[in-house]
Amino acid sequence: MSESELNRDECSHVLEQVYEFHDHELSEAEAEDIRAHLMACEPCLDRYDVEQAMRELIRRSCAAERASESLRMRVKATFTRTVIVTEG
């Protein structure tokens, strides 16, 4: 495997984990590996920055609106049924 293929594989691995990294769902060791890669790889850092900007835009756009109580209850009920059926 060539060096460019190894880099491409590493970039693919990092980009597959970018959402988990954003959500702090990785172990500290995994997060540190992602941080190190982002600091060394400009294309991946650019992709990370785009994802971060998109998340901020969505957060700001949705912050002013709150779902009605009836919708919130329906979502909770659906989630509860899904968990029970899936686990049961």
C-alpha positions as CSV (number, residue, x, y, z in Angstrom):
1,M,0.0,0.0,0.0
2,S,1.4,3.4,-1.0
3,E,1.8,6.3,1.4
4,S,-1.0,8.2,-0.3
5,E,-3.3,5.2,0.1
6,L,-2.4,5.1,3.8
7,N,-3.1,8.8,4.2
8,R,-6.4,8.4,2.3
9,D,-7.4,5.5,4.6
10,E,-6.4,7.6,7.7
11,C,-8.4,10.6,6.4
12,S,-11.4,8.3,5.7
13,H,-11.2,6.9,9.2
14,V,-11.0,10.4,10.8
15,L,-13.9,11.8,8.7
16,E,-16.1,8.8,9.6
17,Q,-15.6,9.7,13.3
18,V,-16.0,13.5,12.9
19,Y,-19.6,13.5,14.3
20,E,-18.6,11.4,17.3
21,F,-15.7,13.8,17.9
22,H,-18.0,16.8,17.7
23,D,-20.4,15.1,20.2
24,H,-17.6,14.1,22.6
25,E,-18.5,10.4,22.2
26,L,-14.9,9.2,21.7
27,S,-12.5,8.0,24.3
28,E,-9.8,10.5,25.2
29,A,-7.2,8.5,23.3
30,E,-9.4,8.4,20.2
31,A,-10.1,12.1,20.4
32,E,-6.4,12.9,20.8
33,D,-5.7,10.9,17.6
34,I,-8.4,12.8,15.8
35,R,-7.0,16.2,17.1
36,A,-3.4,15.2,16.0
37,H,-4.6,14.2,12.5
38,L,-6.6,17.4,12.1
39,M,-3.6,19.6,13.1
40,A,-1.5,17.8,10.5
41,C,-4.0,17.4,7.6
42,E,-5.4,20.6,6.2
43,P,-8.1,19.0,4.0
44,C,-9.5,17.1,7.0
45,L,-9.3,20.3,9.2
46,D,-11.2,22.2,6.5
47,R,-13.9,19.5,6.5
48,Y,-14.1,19.6,10.3
49,D,-14.5,23.4,10.2
50,V,-17.3,23.1,7.7
51,E,-19.1,20.6,9.9
52,Q,-18.6,22.8,12.9
53,A,-20.0,25.8,11.1
54,M,-23.0,23.8,9.9
55,R,-23.7,22.6,13.5
56,E,-23.5,26.2,14.8
57,L,-25.8,27.5,12.1
58,I,-28.4,24.8,12.8
59,R,-28.1,25.4,16.6
60,R,-28.7,29.2,16.1
61,S,-31.5,28.7,13.6
62,C,-33.4,26.2,15.9
63,A,-32.7,27.8,19.2
64,A,-35.7,30.3,19.1
65,E,-38.3,27.6,18.3
66,R,-39.5,25.0,20.7
67,A,-41.6,22.0,19.8
68,S,-45.2,22.0,21.2
69,E,-45.7,19.9,24.3
70,S,-48.0,17.5,22.3
71,L,-45.2,16.9,19.7
72,R,-42.6,16.4,22.4
73,M,-44.9,13.8,24.1
74,R,-45.5,11.9,20.8
75,V,-41.7,11.8,20.1
76,K,-41.0,10.5,23.6
77,A,-43.7,7.9,23.3
78,T,-42.4,6.8,19.9
79,F,-38.8,6.6,21.2
80,T,-39.9,4.6,24.3
81,R,-41.8,2.1,22.1
82,T,-38.8,1.7,19.8
83,V,-36.5,1.1,22.7
84,I,-38.8,-1.5,24.2
85,V,-39.4,-3.3,21.0
86,T,-35.7,-3.3,20.0
87,E,-34.5,-4.4,23.4
88,G,-37.3,-6.8,24.1
